[in-house]
Amino acid sequence: MSSHHFVREEQATALYIKGRHIDESILMQLLEWNPTIIAHDSVLEWIYSLNIKIDILVSVGLESNYIPYDFIQWESADDAQILQKIKKEVKAARVIIAGDDDTNSMHQLMLQFPEHNYALYENNTKHFVLKKDATFKKWVNKDFEFAIGKIDKAIVEGNVKSSGTNYVALEDGIITIHSLSNLIISESL
């Protein structure tokens, strides 16, 4: 049995692969969303070795050995400009950034544009914004680990043990996070 998904304009997902700091099995799971694939030229060989088709390449210049490949090329720019271009030209409602090695600067961009629904996957961690006055609930297993960027800006409920901004679930159950400002939640995958 197959499933069919109808995606309306402004509901699509874009996957911006910036680096190799992501578990390949997690990357393959992200591809199940059938996103528009945007890749930085520094990961092009790796992406092709995984048989992933690129829709848009972000690069400084196109090398002659890549000319036969079929993709749109964007000039390299800073992350803020690339993410804005994704929002404007790809019209993605959700943007996933994969493999970034500069988590702090990406967190700043995510907080700067919380309405853009960014998610950052790096190594075995997912980072996302919880908007001010929002509530996040999730069923978790014992030993599930997560962190909150600004602990004084959130209320955490559930059987968890905290150490600064890091939390561990002490038993299976629901955790609830109420945000008092825009904040970053990071969870282990």
C-alpha positions in Angstrom: 0.0 0.0 0.0 1.4 3.4 -0.8 0.5 6.8 0.6 0.1 9.9 -1.3 0.7 13.3 0.1 -0.6 16.5 -1.4 1.5 19.5 -0.5 0.1 22.9 -1.1 2.3 25.9 -1.8 3.7 27.4 1.4 3.5 23.9 3.1 6.6 22.3 1.5 9.7 21.3 3.5 13.2 22.3 2.5 16.3 20.4 3.7 19.4 22.5 3.7 22.5 20.2 4.0 25.3 22.5 5.3 27.7 19.9 6.6 28.4 16.3 7.4 27.7 16.6 11.2 24.7 14.4 11.0 24.1 10.7 11.3 23.4 9.2 7.9 20.4 7.2 9.2 18.8 10.5 10.5 19.5 12.2 7.2 17.7 9.3 5.4 14.7 9.7 7.7 14.6 13.4 6.9 14.5 12.6 3.2 11.2 10.7 3.7 9.5 14.1 3.9 10.4 14.4 0.2 11.9 17.9 0.8 13.5 20.3 -1.7 17.2 19.4 -1.2 19.5 22.4 -0.9 23.2 21.5 -0.4 26.3 23.5 0.3 29.1 22.7 -2.2 31.4 21.5 0.6 29.1 18.4 1.0 28.4 17.7 -2.7 30.6 14.6 -3.1 29.3 13.1 0.1 25.6 13.8 -1.0 26.2 12.1 -4.3 27.9 9.2 -2.7 24.7 8.6 -0.8 22.7 8.8 -4.0 20.8 11.9 -2.9 19.5 14.1 -5.7 20.2 17.8 -5.1 17.7 20.5 -6.3 19.8 23.6 -5.4 23.5 23.9 -4.9 24.9 26.8 -2.8 28.4 27.5 -4.0 31.0 30.1 -4.7 31.7 28.8 -8.2 30.7 25.8 -10.2 33.6 23.4 -11.0 33.7 21.9 -14.5 33.3 18.3 -13.3 29.8 19.2 -11.8 28.4 20.7 -15.0 26.6 17.5 -16.1 24.5 17.4 -12.9 21.0 18.9 -13.0 20.5 21.4 -10.2 19.9 25.1 -9.7 22.9 27.0 -8.4 22.8 29.8 -5.8 25.7 32.0 -5.1 27.1 31.4 -1.6 26.0 33.9 1.0 25.7 34.0 4.8 23.2 31.7 6.5 20.7 34.4 7.1 20.6 35.2 3.3 20.3 31.6 2.3 17.5 30.9 4.8 15.6 34.0 3.6 16.1 32.9 0.0 14.7 29.4 0.9 11.7 31.0 2.4 11.1 33.4 -0.6 12.0 31.2 -3.6 11.3 27.6 -2.4 8.3 28.8 -0.4 9.0 26.2 2.3 6.8 26.3 5.4 9.4 24.2 7.2 13.2 24.5 6.8 15.4 21.8 8.2 19.1 22.5 8.4 21.3 19.4 8.6 24.9 18.9 9.7 25.7 22.5 10.7 28.9 22.8 12.8 28.1 26.3 14.1 25.2 25.6 16.4 25.3 28.9 18.3 25.1 31.1 15.3 22.3 29.0 13.9 20.4 29.2 17.2 20.6 33.0 16.9 19.1 32.9 13.4 16.4 30.5 14.6 15.5 32.9 17.4 15.6 35.9 15.1 13.0 34.3 12.8 10.9 32.0 15.0 8.0 32.3 12.6 10.0 30.5 9.9 9.7 27.1 11.6 13.4 26.1 11.4 14.8 22.9 12.8 18.5 22.1 13.1 19.7 18.5 13.1 23.4 18.1 14.0 25.0 14.9 15.1 22.3 13.1 17.1 20.5 16.2 18.3 17.5 18.1 17.0 17.2 21.8 17.9 14.0 23.8 17.4 12.3 27.0 18.6 9.5 27.0 21.0 7.7 30.4 20.6 6.8 32.6 23.5 3.7 31.5 25.4 3.6 28.1 23.6 3.4 24.7 25.1 5.4 21.6 24.0 4.2 18.2 25.1 5.9 14.9 24.3 5.7 11.3 25.5 9.3 10.3 26.3 11.0 7.1 27.5 13.0 6.9 30.6 16.5 8.5 30.2 15.4 10.7 27.3 17.6 13.8 27.3 16.8 17.4 26.3 18.1 20.9 27.0 16.5 24.3 27.1 18.4 27.3 26.0 17.2 29.8 28.6 16.0 27.8 31.6 14.6 30.9 33.4 12.3 31.4 30.4 10.5 28.1 30.7 8.5 25.9 33.1 9.1 22.2 32.8 6.6 19.6 34.1 7.1 15.9 34.3 9.3 13.5 36.2 12.6 14.9 35.1 16.0 15.6 36.7 17.7 18.8 35.8 21.2 20.0 35.8 21.4 23.6 34.7 19.8 23.7 31.3 20.0 19.9 30.7 17.2 17.4 31.6 16.8 13.7 31.8 13.4 11.9 32.1 13.4 9.6 35.2 10.5 7.5 33.9 8.4 6.9 30.8 5.7 9.6 30.6 4.7 13.0 29.3 7.0 16.0 29.6 5.5 19.5 29.2 7.5 22.7 28.5 5.7 26.1 28.8 7.8 28.9 27.2 7.9 32.4 28.7 9.9 33.7 25.8 11.2 32.4 22.5 13.7 29.6 23.3 15.6 26.8 21.8 14.9 23.2 22.8 17.5 20.6 22.0 16.6 16.9 22.2 18.6 13.7 21.7 17.5 11.6 18.8 
